[in-house]
Structures are given as C-alpha cells and as structure tokens.
Amino acid sequence: MMRARWIITAVAALWLAALGRDRLDDWIDATILPPLAVETSVEVLDRDGRLLRAYTVADGRWRLALPPDRVDPTYIAMLLAYEDKRFQDHAGVDPRSMLRAVLQAAWNGRVISGGSTLTMQVARLLEEGTTGEVGGKLRQMRVALALERRLTKDQILQLYLHLAPFGGNLEGVRAASISYFGKEPLRLTPAEAALLVAIPQSPETRRPDRAADRAEAARNRVLARAVGEGVIDADEAEAALREAVPGLRKPFPAFAPHLADRARAEDPARLTHTLSLDRDLQAKLETLAAEAVAGRGEALQVAILVADHASGEILASVGSAGYQADLRQGFVDMTQALRSPGSTLKPLVYALAFDQGLAHPETMIEDKPTSFGNYAPQNFDRMYRGTIRLREALQLSLNIPVVALTEALGPARLISAMEKAGMRPVFPGDQPGLAIALGGVGVTLSDMVQLYATLARGGVVRPLTYRLEDATAEGQRVVSGVAAWQVGDILAGLAPPPGAPSNRLAYKTGTSYGHRDAWAIGYDGGNVIGVWMGRADGTPVPGAFGADVAAPVLFQAFNRLKRQLVPQPPAPSATLLVSNAELPQPLQRFRSRSAAFEAEADAPAVAFPPDGAEVELLPAGLMVRVRGGTAPFTWLADGVPVIVALNAREAMLALPGQGFVTLSVIDAEGRSARAKVRVH
C-alpha cells in the first residue's frame, strides 16, 4: 500500500513538474527582450587594420566592437573562471550558483557571493537594471533564460564584451584595454586580463585612474582564483602581482582626424572605414608637423600629404599641426584649402613646352625685362640673368622664361593639362591669363601632389585615393614620358636645403604673392610628398619662403619613410641627351610667337632720353645715350642727321629749337631705334 502511494505521489509530482515546465517554457518564450543590437563606435582603420580614430556612440560613451576571437584567450578563461564556471553548460541561470549564494548569505547574514551568471549580467546591462531588488533579479533571470534560447553562447559573450562597464564613459573590454593599457586586447598580460575581469563588478570604485589601490586588490583576488582554477600557474601569478596598475587613462587614437572626418561624412552609415594610410608614418608626420611650427608664432600652420605615385594611394595626410580650435585654426584641413601655388606650377609649363617641341632642357632663353602686352612680370629677386639654359631657368625658378613659355603654349593649354591631371583649378577671373604660370590660380595641396605624382609616373595621371577599395586605374596621359623625365631630371639637380642629404630628390619650392603660401613638393621613384606652410586665414607670413621653411620639412618627411630613397628611373630611349650645340637649330634658342616682330637681343636702343620723356635743352645741346648695337652710330633728329660715325655711346646733339622731336640712332649694321621726346 505504502509503495503504491509512493508511486502515485511520484507520478503526480512528475506530472506537476511537467505542467510547470510547460508553463515555464511559455513564460520564457513570451519574454519581451530589450534591443539586442548594441551601438558601437565608428572606427577608422589604417591599411593594416590598426585603429586610427574612433568616435563615441550617441551617448558619449566609448564602446568599440570586439568579437570573442579578438580578445586574449587568457582573459576569457579568467572571466569564466571568476564569474561563471558553468557558462557553457547552463541555460541562463545556474541553480547551483544560486543555491550556494543563498546558503552563504543565510549562514553569514550578508551577501558573500553573487549567483548571477554571465548571461544574467548581460540581461542587466541590456536593460540597465539593478542587481539588489528581488524583482530586478527575477527579471534578469527571465531575460537570461530567453537570451539563451535566442542567441548562441558566443553572441552572449560578445554582448558582455561590448557592454561591461569599466568606469566613466568606458564600456566594453576593447575600450578599457585601449584606454588603460594603450593597446588592443588581443594580447594581454595576466595582470591586465585580471584587472579587466575585476573592474566591472564595481566599475566606479575600482577605476584604476581614481582608486588604484582598490583596483589592485580586486585584481589580485581574480589572480588568486585564476591560480585555483588552473588558468595560470603560481609563477605567472607572482609576476602579475608585481605589475603596476595603470594610474591614468590614455587618450584614444586620433590619427589623421581631418581625413577620418571626411571619410565618415562621405559614408555616414558605415561603421568601419579602412583607409590606405600607414599609421606609423602618419604618427611620425603629425609629430613633424608640430615640430615644424613650434616657435614660429601662434598662427603659422602646416599641411603634409604623402602618396605612393604608382598606386595613387595616400599613405599619410596631415591637415594641420594640431586638430584644435586655436589661432592656427587647426580644425581646417589645409590639404583641401584653396591656395596660390606660387612657382610650383612651373614644372608643368616646362613639361608641356618640352612635349610640344617648343624647347629642350638645353635650349637657351632670354631672362631680361619683358612686357607681354600689358603684363610685365619680374623675377622674384628683381634681377635678370640674360641668356640662360632652360634647365637653369627652372632650377632658379625665374619668372620671365616661364611666362614666355606660357605665352607660346597659350594659357588654355596649361589649364587643360591641369584638369587632365585631375586638378580642380579655380581662377579669379573668367579668362585666366599668363599670370597663371606664376601662381595666379587657386589649387589645393591635394591637387599639387596629384600633379607631381603624374610627373613621377611618366606623365600619366592616376587619381589619388585614401580608401583601399577605391583603387583606380591609370587615367589619361598629360605629357609624354620623355617630357616628364626631363622635368624630373632638372628638379633632381636642385641643391638640397642646408643640412639635408644630397640624394637627388626631384623637388620644387614655391612662394605665393605676399608670402602667403610656402610650398615644397618632391618625389623619388616611389613616393610623392607635398608640404604647404602659411596661415589658414590667408594673411601674409613676412619673410616666409618655400625654400627656407617648407623644403626642410619636405626632406625630413622623406627621411621618415620606412625605406631609403628610391632612385629616379632611367631616361626613356627616345630622350635627346645632347648639349645645346648639338640640338637641332630651332631648339638651340627659344623664340616666342612674337619673335619675328621683336628686336634682336643686341640691337641698339635709345637709353636716354626714354621714349615719351620731357627733357631740358642745355646750352651745349641735348644729352643722348645709346644701349646695345655696334659702333659707329649715327644720330638723327626728325630724320635729319646730326652726328655721323660716332664711336662713343653718349653725345650732345645740337637741336634747332624746342618742341617735339623724334630722335633716331642707327648702328654700323644698319639696325635702328628711336624715341619721341619733348624738349623745353
């Protein structure tokens, strides 16, 4: 009888248990879960996947994505050993842990250990709930049971890795590792792993930057448990105990902030932006930029751009010397700002002239005071070199020769070449004139680097890109390979700045009108680098020349590359490598389009009195002077000879009276010049 009752009771208990289980299943399945999609920081990575910059999530917290396979396995093992040994086996709630916690609390009169599983902690973090109230604990249990039915263990673990609090605005293991240790959590020391396990239990009271002693004590308890569970051995723990707890938070990486902002603005929905930059090089050049403006006033600014001219990939982009609101206007990306290029456009003019057969590097050209219609440019130093080779004219950055070449080419051809090279020139007027050759146009540092990259690539353009997936094919040809090589060979012959290595870097400097912009752009066989210095607001920087301030920065930037300078390629087979005397006759001396109407270089000219002058008639006559020409000279007044066969270049002409008179001088070769003056 008793046995039968026991059997009936057991069967009834099983039926009730089954009925309760079914209702429990229905209760769990009916759970309304909080959103499981956790917002993580937008990240900008370099070409090797290293973090360049991250952005906080909407509420200002640092929360970086971290899959379980990107965190040190020792950390995962310590976490499970300390927080939830049976994580892989339970269904969200661990009855053994709960029973142990209840019995310990009842025996000691206070809470000794919590019974929460890792899944329950995730439930609390998702709902930002409390842990102390009975209702809150029951809600966590219900959500935890539901999570286990809808997610895998790895997905639950990843939620914890994202949401675990680490004090202040740090959430997630990766944000904490970067902030406290300055590194990714893929390789943690046992001491670091233990600290990251300990902090989330009481994140504000165990923050290493505010309570290092409490953080250390909590870390040491985790280390002790890790030894007991066999995660690490005693020797590893002893070494970990000697490791100091970090006392300060480290800043999050913020490399290439201007370019990172641009990438994010162009594709705001993307969470991860992988750029072509090299983080090591970027860091070095940002340091160089800060050094370049240090001690040079509060407003001087600098920008540096580095590209691989073979692929078009940008390897470093420094928009300013500091990404901050200061007198330098550091928030402005000066790689994209419109500025006057000064003399840095001259190599393109020479390349076009070579390409069109107008000249050769050994062609002779006149550097003398010249008017091009109403435009009368002067050399920067207001000096003139007379007859000079084009090679030397470019190296000396003379203005008269390059304007003469531009006149022969026509400004439209120069503009077309700039646009073919992918530049976006902006002109102050609708009809750009010859001044464009001397910097009378608005361009960006990015434009200029792309132009020089085109020359470095043998005259074929390849657009610059800062995203690895945006690599583009070769574009159109701007100049011939021969012309591009000739310009590079000339620029490689420039002397380096004082103290810089003599490495035949092909480079050109430039200074815009009023010393507003100082440039230096150069290339070797692998990379092109552009440097701009000036003030972001466009005000002058007195005494700032590209050769003095920007060129040293350019050479220092090349020194910071990971390799030695790559030599320039050899001359193309079609290159004419001869002296001036061996050139075809038309190429020996440059002749402009108006050369047929110009006086010969050594033709006579009335030096005094100048044409249109008003002069005083002295008792002895009128003083006259001739320049150029071949003696003897004949002077005429209104067509009447006054002095014949005069060997001297000065004379006193006896004139019949006052008024307007036309003076003429004829030399021994029959060449003449005249001036009309008014005599008092």
C-alpha positions in Angstrom: 0.0 0.0 0.0 2.7 2.4 1.0 4.7 1.5 -2.1 1.6 2.2 -4.3 1.0 5.6 -2.6 4.7 6.5 -3.2 4.4 5.6 -6.8 1.2 7.6 -7.2 2.8 10.5 -5.5 5.9 10.3 -7.7 3.8 10.1 -10.8 1.8 13.2 -9.7 4.9 15.1 -8.9 6.3 14.3 -12.3 3.0 15.4 -13.9 3.0 18.7 -11.9 6.7 19.2 -12.8 5.9 18.6 -16.5 3.0 21.0 -16.3 5.2 23.6 -14.6 7.9 23.1 -17.1 5.5 23.8 -20.0 4.2 26.9 -18.3 7.8 28.0 -17.6 8.6 27.5 -21.3 5.6 29.6 -22.3 6.6 32.2 -19.8 10.2 32.3 -21.1 9.0 32.4 -24.8 6.7 35.3 -24.0 9.6 37.4 -22.7 9.9 40.7 -24.5 13.7 41.3 -24.9 15.4 44.6 -25.0 17.1 45.6 -28.3 20.0 43.2 -28.9 21.7 45.4 -31.5 24.3 47.3 -29.5 25.6 50.5 -31.0 29.4 50.5 -31.3 31.8 53.3 -32.2 32.5 54.2 -35.8 36.1 53.2 -36.4 38.7 54.4 -38.9 41.5 51.9 -39.5 44.8 52.1 -41.4 45.8 49.8 -44.3 46.9 47.1 -41.8 43.7 47.2 -39.7 45.2 49.3 -36.9 42.9 51.9 -35.2 43.5 55.4 -36.5 40.5 57.0 -34.9 37.3 56.1 -33.2 34.1 58.1 -32.4 32.0 57.8 -29.3 28.5 56.4 -29.6 25.4 58.6 -29.3 25.5 59.0 -25.5 29.2 59.9 -25.4 30.5 56.5 -24.4 33.4 54.6 -25.8 32.1 51.3 -27.0 34.2 49.5 -29.6 33.2 46.4 -31.4 35.0 43.2 -30.3 34.3 39.7 -31.4 35.4 37.0 -28.9 38.2 35.8 -31.2 39.9 39.2 -31.0 40.5 39.2 -27.2 43.2 37.4 -25.3 42.1 33.8 -24.5 43.6 34.2 -21.0 41.1 37.0 -20.3 38.2 34.8 -21.4 39.4 31.9 -19.3 39.8 34.2 -16.2 36.4 35.8 -16.8 34.6 32.5 -16.9 36.6 31.1 -14.0 35.7 34.0 -11.8 32.2 34.9 -13.0 30.6 31.8 -14.4 32.4 28.5 -14.5 29.4 26.6 -16.0 28.7 29.3 -18.6 28.9 26.8 -21.5 26.5 24.3 -19.8 23.7 26.2 -18.1 20.6 27.6 -19.7 21.0 31.2 -18.5 20.5 30.5 -14.8 22.8 28.3 -12.7 20.8 26.7 -9.9 24.0 25.5 -8.1 25.4 29.0 -8.0 22.1 30.5 -6.9 21.7 27.9 -4.1 25.3 28.5 -3.0 24.7 32.2 -2.8 21.5 31.8 -0.8 23.1 29.4 1.7 26.2 31.6 2.1 24.0 34.7 2.7 21.8 32.9 5.2 24.8 31.5 7.1 26.8 34.8 7.2 23.9 37.2 7.4 25.2 39.1 4.4 25.9 38.5 0.7 29.1 36.7 0.3 29.0 35.9 -3.4 26.5 36.6 -6.2 24.6 33.9 -8.0 24.4 35.8 -11.3 25.6 34.1 -14.4 27.3 35.9 -17.2 24.1 35.7 -19.1 22.2 37.4 -16.3 24.8 40.1 -16.2 24.2 40.7 -19.9 20.5 40.9 -19.3 21.0 43.5 -16.6 23.4 45.5 -18.9 21.0 45.4 -21.8 18.2 46.8 -19.6 20.5 48.9 -17.4 18.7 47.4 -14.4 19.7 47.0 -10.8 21.0 43.9 -9.0 19.8 44.3 -5.4 16.0 44.1 -5.7 14.1 40.8 -5.9 12.0 42.0 -8.8 15.1 43.1 -10.7 16.8 39.8 -10.1 13.7 37.8 -11.3 13.6 40.0 -14.4 17.2 39.3 -15.1 16.6 35.5 -14.7 13.7 35.6 -17.1 15.7 37.7 -19.7 18.7 35.5 -19.3 16.7 32.3 -19.9 15.2 33.9 -23.0 18.6 35.1 -24.3 19.9 31.6 -24.1 17.1 30.4 -26.3 17.6 33.1 -29.0 21.4 33.6 -29.0 24.5 31.4 -29.1 27.0 31.4 -26.3 29.4 33.4 -28.4 26.8 36.0 -29.1 26.0 36.4 -25.4 29.7 36.6 -24.6 30.1 39.3 -27.3 27.4 41.3 -25.7 29.2 41.2 -22.4 32.5 42.2 -24.2 30.7 45.2 -25.6 28.6 46.3 -22.5 30.7 45.5 -19.5 31.2 48.8 -17.6 34.8 50.0 -16.8 34.2 53.4 -15.2 33.4 56.8 -16.6 32.3 56.6 -20.2 34.2 53.3 -20.9 32.1 50.4 -21.9 33.4 47.1 -23.3 36.7 45.3 -22.9 38.3 46.8 -26.0 37.6 50.4 -25.0 39.0 49.7 -21.5 42.1 48.0 -22.9 42.9 50.9 -25.2 42.2 53.5 -22.5 44.0 51.8 -19.6 46.8 49.9 -21.4 47.1 51.7 -24.7 46.7 48.6 -26.8 44.2 46.2 -28.3 43.0 43.3 -26.0 44.3 40.6 -28.3 47.5 40.2 -26.2 47.1 41.0 -22.5 49.4 40.1 -19.7 47.8 38.0 -16.9 47.8 41.2 -14.7 46.0 43.2 -17.4 43.5 40.4 -18.0 42.7 40.1 -14.3 42.2 43.8 -13.9 39.7 43.8 -16.8 37.8 40.9 -15.1 37.7 42.7 -11.8 36.6 46.3 -12.7 33.1 45.6 -14.0 32.0 44.2 -10.6 32.2 47.7 -9.2 33.3 50.0 -12.0 33.3 53.3 -10.3 35.0 52.2 -7.1 37.6 50.2 -8.9 38.6 52.6 -11.6 42.4 52.4 -11.8 42.7 56.1 -12.6 40.8 57.1 -9.4 41.2 54.2 -7.0 44.3 52.3 -7.9 44.6 50.5 -4.5 41.1 49.1 -4.8 41.6 48.1 -8.4 44.8 46.3 -7.4 43.2 44.5 -4.5 40.3 43.3 -6.8 42.8 42.3 -9.5 44.8 40.2 -7.0 41.6 38.3 -6.0 41.0 37.5 -9.6 44.6 36.3 -10.0 44.2 34.0 -6.9 41.0 32.5 -8.3 42.8 32.0 -11.7 45.5 30.0 -10.0 43.0 27.9 -8.1 41.1 27.1 -11.3 44.3 26.3 -13.2 44.0 29.2 -15.7 47.5 30.4 -14.8 50.3 28.9 -12.7 51.7 30.3 -9.4 54.8 31.8 -11.2 52.7 33.7 -13.6 50.5 35.0 -10.8 53.5 36.1 -8.8 54.9 38.0 -11.7 51.4 39.6 -12.3 51.2 40.7 -8.7 54.4 42.8 -9.2 52.9 44.6 -12.3 51.7 48.1 -11.5 48.1 49.1 -12.0 47.8 51.9 -14.6 47.1 55.2 -12.8 45.9 57.2 -15.8 43.6 56.8 -18.7 45.4 57.1 -22.1 43.8 59.1 -24.9 42.1 57.2 -27.7 44.0 57.2 -31.0 43.1 60.3 -33.1 45.4 60.0 -36.1 44.5 61.7 -39.4 41.5 63.4 -37.8 40.7 65.6 -40.8 40.7 62.7 -43.3 38.8 60.5 -40.8 36.1 63.1 -40.5 35.9 63.3 -44.3 35.7 59.6 -44.7 32.9 59.4 -42.1 31.0 62.3 -43.7 31.1 60.7 -47.2 29.6 57.4 -45.9 27.9 58.1 -42.5 26.2 54.7 -42.4 29.5 52.7 -42.4 30.8 51.5 -39.1 34.3 50.7 -40.2 36.4 52.8 -42.6 39.6 51.2 -43.8 41.9 53.8 -45.3 45.2 53.5 -47.3 47.1 55.3 -44.6 50.1 53.9 -42.7 49.6 54.6 -39.0 53.3 54.6 -38.2 54.1 57.1 -40.9 51.0 59.2 -40.1 52.2 59.4 -36.4 55.7 60.4 -37.5 54.5 63.2 -39.8 52.0 64.5 -37.3 54.9 64.9 -34.9 57.0 66.5 -37.6 54.2 69.0 -38.4 54.0 70.1 -34.7 57.8 70.5 -34.7 57.7 72.5 -37.9 55.6 75.3 -36.5 56.9 75.3 -32.9 58.5 78.6 -32.1 57.3 80.2 -35.3 54.4 82.2 -33.9 50.9 81.2 -32.9 49.3 81.4 -36.4 51.7 79.6 -38.7 50.2 76.3 -40.0 51.5 73.4 -42.0 50.0 70.5 -44.0 51.7 67.4 -45.3 50.5 64.8 -47.8 52.2 61.6 -48.8 51.2 59.3 -51.6 52.5 56.2 -53.5 52.6 57.6 -57.0 52.5 54.1 -58.6 49.1 53.1 -57.0 47.7 56.6 -56.1 47.2 55.5 -52.5 47.6 58.2 -49.9 49.9 57.0 -47.1 49.7 60.0 -44.8 47.5 63.1 -44.6 48.3 65.8 -42.1 45.7 68.6 -42.4 47.2 70.8 -39.7 49.8 70.9 -36.9 47.1 70.2 -34.3 43.4 69.3 -34.5 42.1 72.0 -32.2 40.4 75.4 -32.1 43.4 77.7 -31.8 45.0 80.7 -33.5 46.3 78.3 -36.2 42.7 77.2 -36.9 43.8 73.6 -36.6 40.3 72.2 -37.4 40.7 73.4 -41.0 42.1 70.7 -43.3 44.8 72.6 -45.2 45.3 69.7 -47.7 41.9 70.7 -49.1 42.1 74.5 -48.8 42.4 76.7 -52.0 45.7 78.4 -52.1 48.1 80.1 -54.6 50.7 77.6 -55.8 53.4 80.2 -56.4 56.2 78.7 -58.5 55.2 75.0 -58.0 53.2 75.0 -61.3 56.3 75.9 -63.3 57.4 72.2 -63.9 54.1 71.6 -65.7 54.8 74.5 -68.0 58.2 73.3 -68.8 57.0 69.7 -69.4 54.3 71.0 -71.8 56.9 73.1 -73.7 59.2 70.1 -74.0 56.3 67.9 -75.1 55.2 70.4 -77.7 58.7 70.7 -79.2 59.0 74.3 -78.3 62.1 73.8 -76.2 64.6 71.4 -74.7 66.3 71.5 -71.3 69.4 72.8 -73.1 67.6 75.4 -75.1 68.8 79.0 -74.5 66.2 81.5 -73.4 66.4 85.2 -72.5 65.9 86.3 -69.0 65.5 90.1 -69.3 62.8 92.7 -68.6 60.0 91.8 -70.9 56.4 93.0 -71.4 53.8 90.6 -72.6 51.2 93.1 -73.8 50.1 94.9 -70.6 51.7 92.2 -68.4 55.2 92.9 -67.3 56.3 90.3 -64.7 59.5 90.5 -62.8 61.7 87.9 -61.2 61.2 87.3 -57.5 64.6 88.8 -56.7 64.2 91.6 -59.3 67.4 90.5 -61.0 67.9 89.2 -64.5 70.4 86.6 -65.8 70.4 87.4 -69.5 70.8 84.4 -71.9 70.4 81.1 -69.9 69.6 77.4 -70.4 66.0 76.4 -69.7 67.4 73.8 -67.2 68.9 76.6 -65.2 65.9 78.8 -65.6 63.7 76.2 -64.0 66.1 75.4 -61.2 66.5 79.1 -60.4 62.7 79.5 -60.7 62.9 82.5 -63.0 59.6 84.2 -63.9 60.3 85.8 -67.3 61.2 82.5 -69.0 58.2 80.6 -67.7 55.8 83.3 -68.8 57.4 83.3 -72.2 56.9 79.6 -72.4 53.2 80.0 -71.2 52.6 82.7 -73.9 54.0 80.3 -76.6 51.8 77.5 -75.3 48.7 79.6 -74.5 47.1 79.6 -71.1 44.3 77.4 -72.3 46.7 74.5 -72.9 48.1 74.9 -69.4 44.6 74.9 -67.9 43.6 71.8 -69.9 46.7 70.0 -68.7 45.9 70.8 -65.1 42.4 69.4 -65.5 43.7 66.3 -67.2 45.9 65.7 -64.2 42.8 65.7 -62.0 43.2 69.1 -60.6 40.3 71.5 -59.9 41.8 74.9 -60.5 39.8 78.0 -59.5 40.6 81.3 -61.3 40.0 84.8 -60.0 38.5 85.8 -63.5 36.7 84.1 -66.3 39.7 84.5 -68.7 42.9 83.3 -67.0 46.0 85.0 -68.4 49.7 84.5 -68.3 49.8 85.1 -64.5 48.6 81.5 -64.0 52.2 80.3 -64.6 53.3 82.3 -61.5 50.5 81.1 -59.2 47.6 83.2 -60.3 45.2 80.3 -59.7 43.6 78.6 -56.7 44.6 74.9 -56.1 44.8 72.6 -53.1 47.8 70.7 -51.7 46.0 67.5 -52.8 45.8 68.9 -56.4 49.5 69.7 -56.4 50.5 66.3 -55.0 48.5 64.6 -57.7 50.1 66.7 -60.4 53.6 65.8 -59.2 52.6 62.2 -58.9 51.6 62.4 -62.6 55.1 63.7 -63.5 56.6 61.0 -61.3 54.6 58.3 -63.1 55.9 59.3 -66.5 53.2 61.8 -67.4 50.2 59.5 -66.9 47.6 60.5 -64.2 46.3 58.1 -61.6 43.9 59.8 -59.2 44.8 59.8 -55.5 42.7 57.7 -53.2 42.5 57.2 -49.5 40.4 54.1 -49.4 41.9 50.7 -50.3 38.8 49.6 -52.1 38.7 52.7 -54.2 41.9 52.0 -56.2 41.6 53.4 -59.7 43.1 52.5 -63.0 45.5 54.7 -64.9 43.9 57.8 -66.4 44.9 59.8 -69.5 48.3 61.0 -70.5 49.1 64.6 -69.6 52.6 64.9 -71.0 54.9 62.4 -72.7 57.2 60.2 -70.8 60.2 62.0 -72.2 59.0 65.4 -71.1 58.1 64.1 -67.6 61.5 62.5 -67.2 63.3 65.7 -68.4 61.5 67.8 -65.8 62.3 65.2 -63.1 65.9 65.2 -64.1 66.1 69.0 -63.9 64.4 69.1 -60.5 66.6 66.3 -59.2 69.6 68.7 -59.9 68.4 71.2 -57.3 70.6 71.6 -54.3 69.0 70.3 -51.1 68.4 72.6 -48.1 71.3 73.2 -45.8 71.9 70.1 -43.7 69.7 67.8 -45.9 71.2 64.8 -47.7 72.3 65.2 -51.3 70.0 62.5 -52.6 68.8 63.8 -56.0 65.3 64.2 -54.8 63.2 65.8 -57.6 61.6 68.7 -55.8 60.3 72.3 -56.4 59.6 75.1 -53.9 57.2 78.0 -54.3 56.2 81.2 -52.6 52.9 82.9 -53.4 52.4 86.7 -53.7 52.8 88.5 -50.4 54.4 85.4 -48.7 51.0 83.9 -48.0 52.0 80.4 -49.0 55.2 78.5 -48.8 55.4 75.2 -50.8 57.8 72.3 -51.3 56.7 69.3 -53.3 59.0 66.4 -54.3 59.2 62.8 -55.4 61.6 59.9 -55.8 61.0 56.6 -57.6 58.3 55.5 -55.1 56.6 58.3 -53.3 55.5 61.9 -53.7 55.2 64.3 -50.8 53.8 67.8 -50.6 54.3 70.4 -47.9 52.4 73.6 -47.5 53.0 76.2 -44.9 51.3 79.5 -44.2 48.4 80.9 -42.3 44.9 79.3 -42.5 43.3 82.7 -42.8 45.5 83.7 -45.8 47.3 86.6 -44.2 50.9 87.1 -45.1 53.8 85.5 -43.3 56.6 88.0 -43.7 59.9 86.5 -44.8 58.5 83.0 -45.4 59.9 81.4 -48.5 59.2 77.9 -49.7 62.9 77.1 -49.9 63.5 78.3 -46.4 60.6 76.9 -44.4 58.8 74.2 -46.5 61.8 72.5 -48.2 63.5 71.4 -44.9 60.2 69.8 -43.8 59.9 68.0 -47.2 63.3 66.4 -46.8 62.6 65.5 -43.2 59.3 63.9 -44.3 61.2 61.7 -46.8 63.6 60.7 -44.0 60.7 59.4 -42.1 59.7 56.9 -44.7 60.4 53.2 -43.9 62.9 52.9 -46.7 65.8 54.5 -48.4 65.2 57.0 -51.3 64.2 55.1 -54.5 66.3 56.3 -57.5 64.6 58.1 -60.4 64.0 55.8 -63.4 66.5 56.0 -66.3 65.7 58.2 -69.3 63.3 56.8 -71.9 65.0 55.6 -75.0 63.6 58.5 -77.1 65.2 61.2 -74.9 67.5 63.5 -76.7 70.6 63.7 -74.3 72.8 66.3 -76.0 74.4 69.7 -75.4 72.9 73.0 -76.8 75.4 73.0 -79.7 74.2 69.5 -80.8 70.5 70.4 -80.7 68.6 71.0 -84.0 68.8 74.7 -84.9 65.2 75.6 -83.9 65.8 74.2 -80.4 69.1 75.9 -79.7 67.4 79.3 -78.9 63.8 79.7 -77.7 61.8 82.1 -80.0 58.4 83.3 -78.8 55.4 83.6 -81.1 56.1 87.3 -81.4 59.8 86.8 -82.0 59.6 87.9 -85.7 58.4 91.3 -84.5 60.9 91.8 -81.7 64.3 93.5 -81.9 67.3 91.3 -81.7 68.8 90.9 -78.2 71.9 93.1 -79.0 70.0 95.6 -81.2 70.5 99.3 -80.5 68.1 101.2 -78.2 67.8 104.8 -77.1 68.8 104.6 -73.5 68.3 108.3 -72.9 66.1 110.2 -73.2 63.5 107.5 -73.0 60.5 107.5 -75.3 57.8 109.9 -74.2 60.1 111.9 -71.8 60.2 115.6 -71.4 63.8 116.9 -71.2 65.6 120.2 -70.9 67.7 121.6 -73.7 71.1 122.6 -72.3 73.2 125.4 -73.9 75.5 122.6 -75.3 72.6 120.7 -76.7 70.6 117.6 -75.7 72.3 114.7 -74.0 71.6 111.3 -75.7 72.8 107.8 -75.0 72.6 104.5 -76.9 72.4 101.0 -75.4 73.3 97.9 -77.5 74.2 98.0 -81.1 77.5 98.1 -82.9 79.6 101.4 -83.2 79.9 103.7 -85.0 76.5 105.3 -84.5 74.6 107.9 -86.5 72.1 110.2 -84.7 69.2 111.9 -86.4 66.7 114.5 -85.3 63.4 114.3 -87.2 65.2 112.4 -89.9 68.0 114.8 -90.3 71.5 113.5 -89.5 73.0 115.5 -86.6 76.1 113.3 -85.8 77.6 110.7 -88.1 80.1 107.8 -87.4 80.2 108.4 -83.6 82.1 105.7 -81.7 81.0 106.9 -78.3 77.7 105.8 -76.8 77.0 109.3 -75.4 76.8 112.6 -77.3 75.4 116.2 -77.1 73.0 116.8 -80.0 72.6 120.4 -81.2 68.9 121.0 -81.9 67.4 123.9 -83.7 64.8 124.7 -81.1 62.2 123.5 -78.6 59.1 121.2 -79.0 58.5 117.6 -80.0 61.4 115.8 -81.7 61.9 112.2 -82.9 65.4 111.0 -82.1 66.8 108.1 -84.1 70.1 106.1 -83.8 71.5 103.8 -86.5 74.4 101.4 -85.7 77.1 100.1 -88.1 74.9 97.1 -89.1 72.0 99.3 -90.1 69.8 98.5 -87.1 67.9 101.4 -85.7 66.0 102.6 -82.7 64.1 105.8 -82.0 62.4 107.7 -79.2 60.0 110.7 -79.4 60.5 113.3 -76.7 59.5 116.9 -75.9 62.3 119.4 -75.5 62.0 122.5 -73.2 
